[in-house]
Amino acid sequence: MSTSSKLSHFPPQSDTSHLAVDAAVGEMIDVASHAANIAIHTQENRNQLRKSIRTARKSLSETEQTQASLSASQRMLDKLQANKAQHVALYLTHDGELATPPLIAALWQLGINTYLPRLHPFNAGQLLFLHYSADTPMQANQFGILEPKLDVRAIIPVTELDVVITPLVAFDLMGNRMGMGGGYYDRTLANWQLKGKPLPMGYAHDCQQVVSLPCEHWDVPLPFIITPSRVLTF
């Protein structure tokens, strides 16, 4: 029997195999498109949530802001003293954030060392922490936020900080934190659990709480969040 005769005994390839391949490819494209849409919608949700919460906290009156900062600072002081913290990093108030001046003043009175973040001059996306006192020279960074002028003598390694009090835009009841989207604190705190320090603590108005936050794998949840009305532990 010739080769051609042998081949003729096999049934011709069905068009259904092509249809199956086409369907599989189409399904892969649909899955990729769906994943992309989820990412887009999640980012849109995060941005919309940031805008909404920032508007809410900036709408607080000066009296409400003052009372909130006094109440929250006392709760934070109690927590810091319970943890025997001596080296505490925090932030200067910006964009309606829970005001930190009362807390800073109280820490100075107690002899607790305070530190402020500044954008790293060479490593994009990273923070440095510098010792902060009443006479520390300050300057505005690219976001309009005051930060200490660079002085290598004032830098403290992150691993030597006892606590990092983090600013945040929103939080939920699982300890998830949403920042402004730059990822600076997530990078800083990515490995804090390996050595148990620096201990991160969120600091926020009560109106910044939401039911649930859209989170990414790089987001670092907080073990504590202090607000004017309560101390949340996770």
C-alpha positions as CSV (number, residue, x, y, z in Angstrom):
1,M,0.0,0.0,0.0
2,S,1.4,3.4,-1.0
3,T,2.0,6.1,1.5
4,S,-0.8,8.1,-0.1
5,S,-3.1,5.1,0.4
6,K,-2.2,4.8,4.0
7,L,-2.9,8.4,4.7
8,S,-6.2,8.2,3.0
9,H,-7.3,5.7,5.7
10,F,-7.1,8.4,8.4
11,P,-10.1,10.7,8.7
12,P,-9.6,14.3,7.6
13,Q,-8.8,16.8,10.5
14,S,-12.1,18.2,11.8
15,D,-12.7,21.9,11.8
16,T,-13.7,21.5,15.4
17,S,-10.1,21.4,16.5
18,H,-9.6,24.9,15.0
19,L,-12.7,26.1,16.8
20,A,-11.4,24.7,20.1
21,V,-8.0,26.5,19.6
22,D,-9.8,29.7,18.6
23,A,-12.1,29.4,21.7
24,A,-9.1,28.9,24.0
25,V,-7.3,31.9,22.6
26,G,-10.4,34.0,22.9
27,E,-10.9,32.9,26.5
28,M,-7.3,33.8,27.3
29,I,-7.8,37.2,25.8
30,D,-11.0,37.7,27.8
31,V,-9.3,36.7,31.0
32,A,-6.4,39.1,30.4
33,S,-8.9,41.9,29.5
34,H,-11.0,41.2,32.6
35,A,-7.9,41.3,34.8
36,A,-6.8,44.6,33.2
37,N,-10.3,46.0,33.8
38,I,-10.2,44.9,37.5
39,A,-6.8,46.7,37.9
40,I,-8.1,49.8,36.3
41,H,-11.3,49.8,38.3
42,T,-9.4,49.1,41.5
43,Q,-7.0,52.1,40.8
44,E,-10.0,54.2,40.0
45,N,-11.7,53.1,43.3
46,R,-8.5,53.9,45.3
47,N,-8.2,57.4,43.7
48,Q,-11.9,58.2,44.3
49,L,-11.6,57.0,47.9
50,R,-8.6,59.1,48.5
51,K,-10.4,62.2,47.1
52,S,-13.5,61.5,49.3
53,I,-11.6,61.0,52.5
54,R,-9.3,63.9,52.0
55,T,-12.3,66.1,51.4
56,A,-13.9,64.8,54.6
57,R,-11.0,65.5,56.9
58,K,-10.3,68.9,55.4
59,S,-13.9,69.9,56.1
60,L,-13.4,69.6,59.8
61,S,-13.4,72.9,61.6
62,E,-10.4,74.3,63.4
63,T,-12.0,73.6,66.7
64,E,-12.8,70.0,65.7
65,Q,-9.2,69.6,64.4
66,T,-7.8,70.9,67.7
67,Q,-9.9,68.7,69.9
68,A,-9.2,65.7,67.7
69,S,-5.5,66.2,67.9
70,L,-5.5,66.6,71.7
71,S,-7.6,63.5,72.2
72,A,-5.6,61.4,69.8
73,S,-2.2,62.6,71.2
74,Q,-3.1,61.4,74.7
75,R,-4.1,58.0,73.4
76,M,-0.9,57.8,71.4
77,L,1.3,58.9,74.3
78,D,-0.3,56.2,76.5
79,K,0.5,53.6,73.8
80,L,4.1,54.8,73.3
81,Q,4.8,54.8,77.0
82,A,3.3,51.3,77.4
83,N,5.7,50.1,74.7
84,K,8.6,52.1,76.3
85,A,9.4,53.8,73.0
86,Q,12.4,56.1,73.1
87,H,12.9,56.7,69.4
88,V,9.7,57.7,67.6
89,A,9.3,58.7,63.9
90,L,6.2,60.7,62.9
91,Y,5.2,63.3,60.4
92,L,4.3,67.0,60.2
93,T,0.6,67.7,59.5
94,H,-0.4,68.2,55.8
95,D,-3.6,68.3,53.9
96,G,-6.0,68.0,56.8
97,E,-4.2,65.1,58.5
98,L,-4.6,64.6,62.2
99,A,-2.4,67.3,63.7
100,T,0.8,66.1,65.3
101,P,2.2,69.3,67.0
102,P,0.5,68.5,70.4
103,L,2.0,65.0,70.2
104,I,5.5,66.2,69.3
105,A,5.5,68.8,72.1
106,A,4.5,66.1,74.6
107,L,7.2,63.7,73.4
108,W,9.8,66.4,73.8
109,Q,8.6,67.1,77.3
110,L,9.0,63.4,78.1
111,G,12.5,63.3,76.6
112,I,11.5,60.9,73.8
113,N,13.5,61.4,70.6
114,T,11.5,62.3,67.6
115,Y,12.3,61.9,63.9
116,L,10.8,63.0,60.7
117,P,10.9,61.4,57.2
118,R,12.5,63.0,54.2
119,L,12.6,61.8,50.6
120,H,15.8,60.0,49.9
121,P,18.0,62.2,47.7
122,F,19.5,59.2,45.7
123,N,17.1,56.3,46.0
124,A,13.7,57.1,44.5
125,G,10.7,55.9,46.4
126,Q,12.7,55.5,49.7
127,L,12.6,57.5,52.9
128,L,15.3,58.7,55.3
129,F,14.6,59.5,59.0
130,L,16.3,62.4,60.7
131,H,16.3,63.6,64.3
132,Y,13.9,66.4,64.8
133,S,14.0,69.2,67.3
134,A,12.6,72.8,67.6
135,D,15.6,74.2,65.8
136,T,15.9,71.6,63.0
137,P,16.3,73.4,59.6
138,M,13.3,72.5,57.3
139,Q,12.5,72.8,53.7
140,A,9.6,71.8,51.4
141,N,9.9,68.8,49.3
142,Q,8.5,68.2,45.8
143,F,5.0,67.5,47.3
144,G,5.0,70.7,49.3
145,I,5.6,68.8,52.6
146,L,8.1,70.2,55.1
147,E,11.0,67.9,55.8
148,P,14.4,68.2,57.5
149,K,17.3,69.5,55.4
150,L,19.7,66.7,54.7
151,D,22.3,66.2,57.5
152,V,24.0,62.9,57.7
153,R,24.7,63.4,61.4
154,A,20.9,63.4,62.1
155,I,20.1,60.2,60.2
156,I,18.9,57.2,62.2
157,P,18.7,53.7,60.6
158,V,15.1,52.5,60.4
159,T,15.9,49.4,62.5
160,E,16.9,51.7,65.4
161,L,13.5,53.3,65.5
162,D,11.1,51.9,68.1
163,V,7.9,53.2,66.5
164,V,6.9,54.7,63.2
165,I,3.7,56.7,63.3
166,T,2.4,56.7,59.8
167,P,0.1,59.2,58.1
168,L,-2.7,57.6,56.1
169,V,-5.6,58.6,54.0
170,A,-7.9,55.8,54.9
171,F,-8.0,52.6,57.0
172,D,-10.4,49.7,57.6
173,L,-11.2,47.4,60.5
174,M,-8.7,44.8,59.4
175,G,-5.8,47.2,59.9
176,N,-5.3,47.9,56.2
177,R,-3.9,51.3,55.4
178,M,-4.2,53.4,52.3
179,G,-1.6,56.1,51.8
180,M,-1.2,58.7,49.0
181,G,-0.1,56.0,46.5
182,G,3.7,56.6,46.5
183,G,4.4,53.4,48.6
184,Y,7.0,55.2,50.7
185,Y,5.8,53.7,54.0
186,D,5.1,50.3,52.6
187,R,8.7,50.0,51.5
188,T,10.0,51.4,54.8
189,L,7.9,48.9,56.8
190,A,8.0,45.9,54.5
191,N,10.2,43.8,56.8
192,W,9.3,45.2,60.2
193,Q,8.0,41.9,61.5
194,L,11.3,40.1,61.0
195,K,12.8,42.1,63.9
196,G,9.6,43.3,65.5
197,K,10.6,46.9,64.9
198,P,10.0,49.6,64.1
199,L,6.5,49.0,65.3
200,P,4.1,50.8,62.9
201,M,1.2,52.7,64.3
202,G,-1.5,54.5,62.2
203,Y,-2.7,58.0,63.3
204,A,-5.9,59.2,61.8
205,H,-9.3,61.0,62.2
206,D,-12.2,58.7,62.9
207,C,-13.8,59.9,59.6
208,Q,-11.0,58.2,57.7
209,Q,-12.3,54.7,58.5
210,V,-14.0,52.8,55.7
211,V,-15.7,49.4,55.7
212,S,-13.1,47.7,53.4
213,L,-10.1,48.8,51.4
214,P,-8.9,47.5,48.0
215,C,-5.4,46.2,48.8
216,E,-2.4,45.1,46.9
217,H,0.1,42.4,47.9
218,W,2.7,45.1,48.8
219,D,0.4,47.0,51.2
220,V,1.6,46.7,54.8
221,P,-1.2,46.3,57.3
222,L,-0.9,48.1,60.7
223,P,-1.0,46.3,64.0
224,F,-2.4,49.5,65.7
225,I,-4.3,52.5,64.6
226,I,-5.0,55.4,67.0
227,T,-7.8,57.8,66.4
228,P,-9.3,60.6,68.6
229,S,-11.9,58.1,70.0
230,R,-10.1,54.8,70.3
231,V,-7.1,52.5,70.0
232,L,-7.6,49.8,67.4
233,T,-5.6,46.6,67.7
234,F,-5.3,44.0,64.9
